[in-house]
Amino acid sequence: MIELNNVSKSFTLHNQGSAVIPVMEGASLKVAPGECVGLVGASGAGKSTLMRLIYGNYLAASGQILIGDVDVAQAEPREILALRRETLGYVSQFLRVVPRVPTLDVVAEPLLAVGVDQAKARDKAASLLAQLNIPERLWSLSPTTFSGGEQQRVNIARGFAYEYPAMLLDEPTASLDAKNRATVLGLINAAKARGAAIVGIFHDEAAREAVCDRFIDVTGFSPQVAA
């Protein structure tokens, strides 16, 4: 479901004489439906860079990034948007929403985007918010007014509202208390059980061991090592 073949990435520093800095080379991996692969490696090794390449936030210099039958490295912007809407979910560390939109609608939006009836979408959103211990009195408010922990839980609820065939998880359990952490791990395992292919970054070692089937050390994709 998720497959990378010999992916490389470099950055051009336009304010420094257009110097080209290679940051990744020879990145290859496969993630099957129902499998969760954890990315490991020291800070700065390229875990977040690899996630952004898979999601299409960064353009690969070479190689293939296949999500199903779509090559993200070659896809047009409209194809990337459709992929994100229907196939590839991303739970980032930070909630980015339009101010003044109620929390219930923020969580329901991915379902509405694929044509789910509004009442059903809101019911699913309400169920997830309740599971993640967001009080019902807050659902009509914008999550931009919430604490950091509450925003994170809203972000997780939004990310799991629609059953994406492939998912990217960036520190989904960071800063959560034990109860909410257990809920998130349950959501991840449920996604695996229905066949989602998942790539994740987990600094929480216990969480990593609880949901990941195997690990990939991205240090092996650094240009120095790949060379």
C-alpha positions in Angstrom: 0.0 0.0 0.0 2.9 2.3 0.8 6.1 1.7 -1.2 9.2 3.9 -1.6 11.8 3.0 -4.2 15.2 4.7 -4.2 13.9 8.1 -3.1 16.3 11.0 -2.7 15.8 14.6 -1.5 18.0 17.7 -1.5 17.4 21.3 -0.5 18.6 24.3 -2.4 19.7 27.3 -0.3 18.9 30.2 -2.5 20.2 32.7 0.0 23.6 31.0 0.0 24.5 31.0 -3.7 21.9 28.3 -4.5 24.0 25.7 -2.7 22.4 22.2 -3.0 22.4 20.1 0.3 21.5 16.4 -0.1 19.5 15.2 2.9 18.3 11.8 1.8 19.4 9.1 -0.7 18.3 5.6 -1.5 15.2 5.5 0.7 13.3 2.3 0.0 10.6 0.7 2.1 7.3 -1.2 1.8 4.3 -1.1 4.2 1.6 -3.7 3.7 -2.1 -3.3 4.5 -2.6 -3.9 8.2 1.0 -3.2 9.1 2.5 -0.3 11.2 6.1 0.6 10.6 7.9 2.8 13.0 10.6 5.2 11.8 13.6 5.4 14.1 16.9 7.3 14.2 18.6 10.2 16.0 17.1 13.7 15.9 17.8 15.2 12.5 18.3 11.8 10.8 15.3 12.5 8.4 12.2 10.9 10.0 10.1 14.0 9.5 11.6 14.6 6.0 10.6 11.1 5.0 7.0 11.6 6.3 6.7 14.9 4.3 8.0 13.2 1.2 5.3 10.5 1.5 2.6 13.1 2.1 3.7 15.2 -0.8 4.7 18.3 1.2 8.3 17.8 -0.1 9.1 17.0 -3.8 11.5 14.1 -4.2 14.6 14.7 -6.4 14.3 11.1 -7.7 12.7 7.8 -7.0 9.1 6.5 -6.6 6.7 7.1 -3.7 3.7 4.8 -4.3 0.5 5.1 -2.3 -1.6 2.4 -3.9 -1.2 3.1 -7.6 -0.4 6.8 -7.3 3.2 7.9 -7.5 3.4 11.0 -5.2 6.8 11.9 -6.7 5.2 12.4 -10.1 1.6 13.3 -9.2 -0.1 16.6 -10.2 -1.4 18.8 -7.3 -5.0 17.8 -7.9 -4.0 14.1 -7.6 -2.2 14.8 -4.3 -5.3 16.6 -3.0 -7.5 13.6 -4.0 -5.1 11.2 -2.4 -5.2 13.1 0.8 -8.9 13.3 0.8 -9.6 9.6 0.0 -6.5 7.5 0.7 -3.7 9.0 2.8 -4.4 10.4 6.3 -1.8 12.4 8.3 -1.9 13.0 12.0 0.7 15.7 12.6 1.9 17.2 16.0 0.0 20.4 15.4 -3.6 21.3 14.8 -4.2 23.6 11.8 -7.8 24.7 11.4 -9.8 27.7 10.3 -10.6 29.9 13.3 -14.2 30.0 14.5 -15.1 26.6 13.1 -16.7 24.5 15.9 -14.7 21.5 17.0 -17.4 19.0 16.0 -17.2 20.3 12.4 -13.4 20.2 12.4 -13.5 16.5 13.3 -16.4 15.7 10.9 -14.8 17.5 7.9 -12.8 14.6 6.5 -16.0 12.5 6.4 -18.0 15.3 4.7 -15.2 15.7 2.1 -15.8 12.2 0.9 -19.6 12.5 0.8 -20.7 11.1 4.1 -24.1 12.4 5.3 -23.7 15.3 7.7 -25.6 13.6 10.5 -23.5 10.5 10.3 -20.3 12.5 10.1 -21.2 14.5 13.2 -22.2 11.3 15.0 -18.8 9.8 14.2 -17.0 13.0 15.3 -19.0 13.1 18.6 -18.0 9.5 19.3 -14.3 10.1 18.8 -14.3 13.3 20.8 -16.0 11.5 23.7 -13.5 8.6 23.4 -10.7 11.2 23.7 -12.3 12.9 26.7 -13.1 16.3 25.1 -16.0 17.6 27.1 -19.2 18.0 25.1 -19.5 21.6 26.3 -16.4 22.4 24.1 -17.7 20.8 20.9 -19.4 24.0 19.7 -16.2 26.1 20.3 -13.2 26.5 18.0 -10.3 24.3 19.1 -8.0 27.3 18.6 -9.1 28.3 22.1 -8.2 24.9 23.6 -5.1 23.9 25.6 -2.3 22.2 23.8 -3.3 18.7 25.0 -6.9 19.3 24.0 -5.9 20.4 20.5 -3.8 17.3 20.1 -6.7 15.1 20.9 -8.9 17.0 18.5 -6.3 16.5 15.9 -6.2 12.8 16.5 -10.0 12.6 16.4 -10.0 14.3 13.0 -7.2 12.1 11.7 -9.1 8.9 12.6 -12.6 10.1 11.6 -12.3 8.7 8.1 -11.0 5.2 7.6 -8.0 6.0 5.4 -6.3 3.0 3.7 -2.9 4.5 4.5 -1.9 6.7 7.4 1.1 8.8 8.6 1.3 9.4 12.4 3.8 12.0 13.8 4.1 11.6 17.5 0.4 10.7 18.1 0.9 9.9 21.8 3.2 12.8 22.8 2.1 14.6 25.9 -1.0 12.5 26.5 -1.9 11.1 29.9 -2.2 7.4 30.4 -5.9 7.2 29.7 -5.8 9.1 26.4 -2.6 7.4 25.4 -4.3 4.0 25.7 -7.3 5.3 23.6 -5.0 6.4 20.8 -3.1 3.1 20.8 -6.5 1.4 20.5 -7.4 3.6 17.5 -4.1 2.7 15.9 -4.6 -1.0 16.4 -8.2 -0.8 15.2 -6.9 0.9 12.0 -4.4 -1.9 11.5 -7.1 -4.5 12.1 -9.3 -3.0 9.3 -6.2 -3.1 6.9 -4.7 0.4 7.1 -1.0 0.7 6.2 0.7 3.0 8.7 4.0 4.8 9.0 4.7 6.4 12.3 7.2 8.4 14.4 7.0 7.5 18.1 9.5 8.8 20.6 7.4 7.0 23.3 9.1 3.7 23.3 6.3 1.8 25.0 3.8 3.1 22.5 6.1 2.2 19.7 6.4 -1.4 20.9 2.6 -1.6 21.4 1.6 -0.8 17.8 4.6 -1.2 15.5 5.2 -4.5 13.7 8.8 -3.5 12.7 11.1 -0.5 12.6 13.2 1.2 9.9 16.2 3.2 10.9 16.2 6.2 8.5 19.9 6.8 9.3 20.5 4.3 6.5 19.0 6.8 4.1 21.4 9.6 4.8 23.6 10.5 1.8 26.8 9.7 3.7 25.6 6.2 4.6 23.9 5.6 1.2 27.1 6.5 -0.6 
